[in-house]
Amino acid sequence: MLTKVIRISLVLIVCTAFPLATIAEEPSYRILHVMSYHQSWKWNSEQLKGFKDGVGDLNVEYKIIELDTKRQSDPEEIAQKVNDAENIIKEWQPNLLYTNDDNAQKYVAEPYVNSSLPIVFSGVNRDPSEYGFIGAKNVTGVMEYEHFLPTLNYLRKITPDIHKLAVIVDSDPTWKGVMSRMRANLKHTDGVEVTDWLLVRTLDDYKSSIKELQDKVDAIALLGVFNIKDSAGNDVNYEELLQWTAENSNLPDFSFWESRVDRGTLCVVAVSGYEQGLIAGQMARKILKDKVSPGSIGISQSTKGQPMLNITRAKALGIKVDVNLLLESTVKQGYAWSK
């Protein structure tokens, strides 16, 4: 009887000890995430959500730095946040750096190219060679290539008589790559040309440009609406800029991001922030869990685009949208400033 008790006790000890050993051996990881913009910006929050879903069930601790370059352009403020990120990398020693959108690459990721720190990016518009990413042993990520041709085709389904376009950008260097791709894709369009590529720096210039375009073109691509200054040199709130546009322009307008439709732009075929982050998170999982070299994972791009239309803006422009097209679209009602 004593022998049986001892044997049972040993079995119980072995069975209970084994799971504890498994839990104790589960690896944990540290990821520093640097946003070009801010967490409350839907584009950034969707990328982070997608990234975490892509990483999956790994045990990860995150630290987040928000450069906030969308809402303010003070060089000293940006420099301080970059310094905070550098201190975290030095002292916390993350297992991976996740950077999204171009400013995070320029200010934070670029100095660590070909270092021992794995880097995964998403939401990048500019050519990755500008940051030294091509051929780098420790870098991979996801390009944010806007859906120009799908958006243009979508616009022409909404209102067919589109032949001349104007494109408006601000001083952010992000738009250099966007315009280059748009120019390359124009040769695949049927009877559409861009007659005006406008770099706008001030609010007065923006307003006068919109007014002058009313009789020159059939539609406007509203790209850069952030780095624009008022007469006192202060940053103009882009939401107020888009509200003014909706109230003062009779031209159909388009862009490539959902946030624009909410704020009065007629239509987009939106780039998915979630998909950008999801692909990046899947890359990070391979690097952390499977020990795959970042440089061996090819730089990718997201492919899904969602047609979106502001029906209130369409009605204000006198456009009657086909019912079948509405069924294929995400339809927005009203404007953000009136909700």
C-alpha positions as MATLAB code, in Angstrom:
seq = 'MLTKVIRISLVLIVCTAFPLATIAEEPSYRILHVMSYHQSWKWNSEQLKGFKDGVGDLNVEYKIIELDTKRQSDPEEIAQKVNDAENIIKEWQPNLLYTNDDNAQKYVAEPYVNSSLPIVFSGVNRDPSEYGFIGAKNVTGVMEYEHFLPTLNYLRKITPDIHKLAVIVDSDPTWKGVMSRMRANLKHTDGVEVTDWLLVRTLDDYKSSIKELQDKVDAIALLGVFNIKDSAGNDVNYEELLQWTAENSNLPDFSFWESRVDRGTLCVVAVSGYEQGLIAGQMARKILKDKVSPGSIGISQSTKGQPMLNITRAKALGIKVDVNLLLESTVKQGYAWSK';
ca = [
       0.000    0.000    0.000;
       2.842    2.396    0.833;
       4.540    1.694   -2.491;
       1.366    2.535   -4.427;
       1.002    5.862   -2.595;
       4.566    6.818   -3.395;
       4.125    5.952   -7.073;
       0.943    8.036   -7.332;
       2.638   10.982   -5.634;
       5.546   10.846   -8.074;
       3.198   10.807  -11.032;
       1.343   13.838   -9.669;
       4.588   15.707   -9.082;
       5.786   15.045  -12.610;
       2.423   15.966  -14.177;
       2.080   19.235  -12.278;
       5.691   20.279  -12.635;
       5.843   19.841  -16.409;
       3.263   22.540  -17.335;
       4.937   24.962  -14.941;
       8.237   24.421  -16.698;
       6.559   25.041  -20.045;
       5.076   28.356  -18.838;
       8.393   29.460  -17.394;
      10.161   28.824  -20.701;
       7.703   30.831  -22.819;
       9.744   33.582  -24.481;
       8.766   37.226  -24.182;
       9.594   40.055  -26.558;
       9.949   43.832  -26.400;
       8.740   45.945  -29.343;
       9.197   49.692  -29.679;
       6.557   51.186  -31.960;
       7.250   54.663  -33.359;
       4.299   56.410  -35.032;
       4.860   59.303  -37.410;
       1.553   60.719  -36.222;
      -0.572   59.969  -33.115;
      -2.558   57.093  -31.617;
      -5.947   58.774  -31.845;
      -5.476   59.112  -35.625;
      -7.491   56.218  -37.062;
      -4.849   55.442  -39.680;
      -2.250   54.849  -36.959;
      -4.548   52.963  -34.589;
      -5.650   50.615  -37.389;
      -2.053   49.871  -38.334;
      -1.210   49.027  -34.720;
      -4.293   46.814  -34.369;
      -3.393   44.965  -37.559;
       0.218   44.616  -36.403;
      -0.787   43.065  -33.084;
      -3.131   40.647  -34.860;
      -0.292   39.700  -37.212;
       2.077   39.087  -34.293;
      -0.609   36.821  -32.837;
      -0.187   35.023  -29.529;
       3.432   35.948  -28.859;
       4.118   37.381  -25.424;
       4.957   41.001  -26.333;
       5.484   44.149  -24.298;
       5.044   47.348  -26.316;
       6.351   50.855  -25.827;
       4.983   53.586  -28.111;
       6.413   56.911  -29.243;
       4.099   59.322  -31.098;
       6.096   61.796  -33.197;
       2.821   63.647  -33.872;
       4.129   65.271  -37.065;
       0.615   65.510  -38.514;
      -0.585   68.051  -35.953;
       2.593   70.032  -35.310;
       5.862   70.759  -37.094;
       8.023   72.267  -34.330;
      11.549   70.843  -34.935;
      12.410   70.971  -31.232;
       9.316   68.972  -30.247;
      10.084   66.337  -32.881;
      13.752   66.208  -31.843;
      12.754   65.565  -28.222;
      10.544   62.632  -29.192;
      13.255   61.216  -31.431;
      15.638   61.475  -28.480;
      13.087   59.621  -26.310;
      12.960   56.820  -28.882;
      16.753   56.596  -29.018;
      16.952   56.376  -25.212;
      14.395   53.566  -25.163;
      16.376   51.658  -27.774;
      19.579   52.132  -25.794;
      18.227   51.357  -22.321;
      15.253   49.023  -22.918;
      16.912   47.188  -25.826;
      13.800   46.147  -27.764;
      13.828   42.944  -29.805;
      12.231   44.771  -32.733;
      11.481   48.314  -33.920;
       8.137   48.845  -35.698;
       7.911   52.195  -37.488;
       4.991   53.442  -39.563;
       4.693   56.199  -42.147;
       7.572   58.137  -43.622;
       8.599   60.511  -40.860;
       9.257   57.638  -38.446;
      11.665   56.175  -41.004;
      13.409   59.493  -41.579;
      13.807   60.423  -37.915;
      14.141   57.065  -36.145;
      14.591   53.969  -38.329;
      17.175   55.214  -40.829;
      20.078   55.563  -38.333;
      19.656   51.875  -37.361;
      19.813   50.448  -40.890;
      22.225   47.476  -40.984;
      22.470   47.448  -37.184;
      21.598   44.440  -35.005;
      18.101   45.833  -34.326;
      15.393   44.242  -36.534;
      13.155   46.862  -38.167;
       9.699   46.372  -39.682;
       7.913   49.326  -41.299;
       4.488   50.024  -42.752;
       2.707   52.947  -44.383;
       5.746   54.126  -46.359;
       5.113   56.212  -49.490;
       8.594   57.282  -50.499;
      11.036   55.002  -52.288;
      12.543   52.715  -49.605;
      15.997   53.312  -51.099;
      15.805   56.873  -49.729;
      16.122   55.413  -46.225;
      18.740   52.827  -47.185;
      16.239   49.982  -46.807;
      16.977   48.220  -50.105;
      19.408   45.382  -49.412;
      19.568   46.153  -45.669;
      20.068   43.003  -43.599;
      17.823   44.100  -40.718;
      14.881   45.785  -42.478;
      11.636   44.729  -44.126;
       8.153   46.146  -44.320;
       5.059   47.196  -46.237;
       4.779   49.972  -48.806;
       1.695   52.178  -48.817;
       0.968   52.458  -52.507;
      -2.159   54.531  -53.034;
      -4.908   53.189  -55.286;
      -4.752   55.928  -57.921;
      -6.188   54.118  -60.946;
      -8.955   52.388  -58.946;
      -9.876   55.741  -57.369;
      -9.909   57.532  -60.717;
     -12.037   54.785  -62.268;
     -14.377   54.954  -59.270;
     -14.687   58.736  -59.603;
     -15.554   58.370  -63.291;
     -18.293   55.900  -62.411;
     -19.726   58.447  -59.985;
     -19.462   61.323  -62.474;
     -18.270   60.253  -65.954;
     -17.274   63.591  -67.495;
     -13.745   63.718  -66.034;
     -10.870   64.634  -68.366;
      -8.737   67.292  -66.668;
      -7.371   66.919  -63.146;
      -5.518   69.166  -60.712;
      -3.370   67.724  -57.933;
      -2.731   69.682  -54.727;
       0.151   68.853  -52.386;
       1.798   70.550  -49.432;
       5.519   70.683  -48.628;
       5.706   67.224  -47.034;
       8.282   65.176  -49.028;
       5.920   62.171  -48.843;
       4.082   63.515  -51.886;
       7.133   63.237  -54.117;
       6.710   59.475  -54.377;
       2.926   59.689  -54.664;
       3.106   62.122  -57.582;
       5.755   60.029  -59.299;
       3.512   56.955  -59.198;
       0.510   58.971  -60.341;
       2.470   60.258  -63.349;
       3.532   56.726  -64.230;
      -0.058   55.471  -64.034;
      -1.568   58.292  -66.081;
      -0.487   56.543  -69.281;
      -2.934   53.764  -68.384;
      -5.890   56.155  -68.298;
      -8.274   56.838  -71.138;
      -8.516   60.530  -71.981;
      -7.479   61.877  -68.571;
      -4.616   64.288  -67.944;
      -3.289   66.262  -65.003;
      -3.085   69.875  -66.120;
      -2.019   71.364  -62.762;
       0.425   70.008  -60.162;
       0.163   72.580  -57.375;
       2.487   72.899  -54.383;
       0.607   74.974  -51.800;
       2.319   76.379  -48.706;
      -0.113   78.968  -47.311;
      -3.830   79.163  -46.627;
      -4.212   82.141  -48.971;
      -2.487   80.223  -51.769;
      -4.708   77.209  -51.144;
      -7.930   79.212  -51.277;
      -6.922   81.131  -54.390;
      -5.830   77.902  -56.110;
      -9.168   76.202  -55.407;
     -11.067   79.209  -56.720;
      -8.958   79.458  -59.894;
      -9.387   75.747  -60.631;
     -13.190   75.925  -60.728;
     -13.259   76.753  -64.454;
     -10.038   74.974  -65.447;
     -10.418   71.307  -64.449;
     -13.074   68.655  -63.939;
     -11.853   67.298  -60.585;
      -9.227   67.864  -57.889;
      -6.970   65.370  -56.127;
      -6.599   66.654  -52.557;
      -3.374   65.080  -51.302;
      -1.312   67.418  -49.134;
      -3.565   69.364  -46.769;
      -1.491   69.310  -43.583;
       1.666   71.444  -43.851;
      -0.136   74.656  -44.721;
       0.375   77.899  -42.783;
      -1.933   80.830  -42.110;
      -0.837   84.483  -42.449;
       0.720   84.367  -38.965;
       2.801   81.286  -39.793;
       0.674   78.888  -37.724;
      -0.330   75.400  -38.885;
      -3.814   75.309  -40.416;
      -6.086   72.554  -39.100;
      -6.635   70.230  -42.047;
     -10.247   69.555  -40.972;
     -11.033   73.257  -41.253;
      -9.282   73.325  -44.633;
     -11.406   70.469  -45.957;
     -14.557   72.060  -44.545;
     -13.753   75.288  -46.381;
     -13.175   73.252  -49.552;
     -16.534   71.464  -49.315;
     -18.275   74.789  -48.751;
     -16.490   76.724  -51.508;
     -15.660   74.284  -54.306;
     -18.109   72.951  -56.894;
     -15.629   70.405  -58.259;
     -15.640   66.672  -57.468;
     -12.595   65.852  -55.378;
     -10.844   62.649  -54.384;
      -8.005   61.318  -52.263;
      -6.854   57.915  -50.983;
      -7.761   57.776  -47.282;
     -11.006   57.179  -45.392;
     -10.496   60.162  -43.084;
     -10.873   62.508  -46.073;
     -14.356   61.210  -46.960;
     -15.523   61.798  -43.397;
     -14.374   65.401  -43.785;
     -16.074   66.289  -47.047;
     -13.968   64.833  -49.859;
     -16.264   63.174  -52.398;
     -14.630   59.771  -52.806;
     -11.635   57.485  -52.289;
     -10.586   53.929  -52.839;
      -9.039   53.732  -49.407;
      -5.760   52.129  -48.464;
      -6.360   49.768  -45.525;
      -4.336   50.730  -42.468;
      -5.316   47.458  -40.840;
      -3.942   45.418  -43.762;
      -0.721   47.448  -43.718;
      -0.248   46.618  -40.041;
      -1.341   42.997  -40.398;
       1.293   42.212  -43.027;
       3.935   44.010  -40.955;
       2.907   42.038  -37.851;
       3.174   38.747  -39.722;
       6.689   39.744  -40.764;
       7.567   40.589  -37.161;
       6.289   37.193  -36.000;
       8.574   35.416  -38.474;
      11.521   37.476  -37.264;
      10.880   36.960  -33.539;
       9.441   33.450  -33.370;
      10.977   31.735  -36.388;
      14.284   33.640  -36.261;
      14.024   34.633  -39.918;
      16.399   37.393  -41.012;
      14.462   40.585  -41.847;
      16.544   41.099  -44.972;
      15.380   37.752  -46.350;
      11.706   38.818  -46.125;
      10.868   40.809  -49.217;
       9.423   44.308  -48.914;
       5.724   43.990  -49.714;
       2.652   46.123  -50.326;
      -1.006   45.921  -49.365;
      -3.469   45.302  -52.175;
      -6.979   45.725  -50.780;
      -8.829   48.955  -51.487;
     -12.280   49.968  -50.261;
     -14.463   52.302  -52.390;
     -15.912   55.041  -50.167;
     -18.290   57.873  -51.016;
     -19.662   60.851  -49.103;
     -23.279   60.922  -50.270;
     -23.882   64.315  -48.642;
     -21.077   65.815  -50.704;
     -22.414   64.123  -53.850;
     -25.843   65.705  -53.309;
     -24.260   69.110  -52.707;
     -22.447   68.779  -56.050;
     -25.665   67.784  -57.791;
     -24.451   64.267  -58.538;
     -26.981   61.445  -58.589;
     -25.097   58.251  -57.820;
     -26.168   54.988  -59.416;
     -27.830   52.637  -56.914;
     -25.655   49.682  -57.936;
     -22.534   51.744  -57.282;
     -23.833   52.651  -53.838;
     -24.275   48.960  -53.054;
     -20.592   48.379  -53.860;
     -19.411   51.279  -51.697;
     -18.995   52.283  -48.082;
     -21.356   55.257  -47.983;
     -20.718   58.129  -45.566;
     -23.456   60.547  -44.518;
     -22.799   64.087  -43.312;
     -19.548   65.730  -42.332;
     -17.282   65.271  -39.316;
     -17.507   68.956  -38.351;
     -21.306   68.827  -37.999;
     -21.484   65.665  -35.864;
];
